């Protein structure tokens, strides 16, 4: 059981956020969710997580910008970026992405 492992899921799309959270909770993880970068930043400042799952496209600030903010703040945790589109140029422009795992949309919860 993974009940001691806490995951923060940051996803603007309500249905995908809920499905992701439910799948992870079903696997025994503690899961909190955030709609956007603001909610995510508050959560990261007030709690400790074992994993961050973040969508690239959010309403105000992109997932890439939030990942950069996390990187420059010194917060250390494993991160997964969920994206429908990523280029080599993104990795060149954002070297901190080398530490980030990727999941490409569309994806299966299996």
Legacy VTK file of the C-alpha trace (Angstrom):
# vtk DataFile Version 3.0
C-alpha trace
ASCII
DATASET POLYDATA
POINTS 110 float
0.000 0.000 0.000
1.247 3.518 -0.863
-0.826 5.391 1.716
2.155 7.428 2.938
3.003 8.783 -0.505
1.440 12.145 -1.346
0.868 13.325 -4.909
-0.201 16.753 -6.144
-2.054 16.693 -9.477
-2.225 20.071 -11.271
-4.637 20.001 -14.185
-7.069 22.631 -15.471
-9.385 20.133 -17.157
-11.778 18.996 -14.413
-12.576 15.533 -15.780
-8.948 14.612 -16.450
-7.920 15.953 -13.013
-10.621 13.869 -11.289
-9.868 10.709 -13.291
-6.167 11.023 -12.532
-6.818 11.573 -8.829
-9.259 8.651 -8.639
-6.847 6.299 -10.422
-4.027 7.245 -8.045
-6.235 6.987 -4.950
-7.393 3.598 -6.179
-3.732 2.570 -6.203
-3.447 3.669 -2.565
-1.845 7.114 -2.884
-2.877 10.238 -1.006
-3.823 12.754 -3.690
-4.495 16.473 -3.666
-5.482 18.423 -6.746
-5.034 21.962 -8.014
-6.735 23.733 -10.908
-3.925 26.141 -11.812
-0.470 27.425 -10.939
-1.754 29.603 -8.085
-3.458 26.743 -6.284
-0.441 24.526 -6.955
2.025 27.082 -5.591
0.007 27.510 -2.373
-0.141 23.732 -1.948
3.606 23.358 -2.554
4.367 26.067 0.015
2.140 24.569 2.703
2.627 20.796 2.265
5.222 18.248 1.253
4.627 15.927 -1.684
6.403 12.882 -3.027
5.394 13.599 -6.630
4.013 16.454 -8.725
1.968 15.691 -11.836
1.345 18.834 -13.862
-0.321 19.612 -17.158
1.591 21.730 -19.664
-1.401 23.864 -20.603
-3.140 25.780 -17.832
-5.297 28.919 -17.877
-2.883 31.573 -16.594
0.666 30.250 -16.442
1.926 27.250 -18.396
3.102 24.111 -16.704
6.572 24.892 -18.036
6.560 28.250 -16.266
5.406 26.667 -13.014
8.102 23.992 -13.299
10.698 26.726 -13.788
9.406 28.577 -10.714
9.619 25.362 -8.697
13.134 24.710 -10.002
14.419 28.201 -9.155
12.782 28.108 -5.706
14.809 25.051 -4.768
11.846 22.736 -4.197
13.073 19.216 -4.845
10.584 16.521 -5.787
9.983 14.157 -8.680
7.833 15.731 -11.384
5.807 14.445 -14.313
4.694 16.819 -17.068
1.568 15.776 -18.965
1.632 17.208 -22.464
0.111 16.793 -25.861
3.055 18.479 -27.520
6.732 18.831 -26.658
9.648 19.759 -28.904
13.423 19.462 -28.736
13.481 23.263 -28.604
11.526 23.120 -25.328
14.260 20.982 -23.804
16.974 23.321 -25.088
15.149 26.416 -23.829
14.279 24.832 -20.474
17.223 22.708 -19.261
15.438 21.888 -15.979
13.147 19.622 -18.070
15.927 17.035 -18.059
14.808 16.189 -14.511
11.130 15.909 -15.487
9.426 12.755 -16.758
6.843 13.102 -19.544
3.434 11.575 -20.177
1.965 12.341 -23.567
-1.757 12.963 -24.079
-3.891 11.286 -25.068
-3.007 8.622 -22.517
-4.637 5.568 -21.012
-5.188 5.068 -17.299
-4.269 1.408 -17.693
LINES 1 111
110 0 1 2 3 4 5 6 7 8 9 10 11 12 13 14 15 16 17 18 19 20 21 22 23 24 25 26 27 28 29 30 31 32 33 34 35 36 37 38 39 40 41 42 43 44 45 46 47 48 49 50 51 52 53 54 55 56 57 58 59 60 61 62 63 64 65 66 67 68 69 70 71 72 73 74 75 76 77 78 79 80 81 82 83 84 85 86 87 88 89 90 91 92 93 94 95 96 97 98 99 100 101 102 103 104 105 106 107 108 109
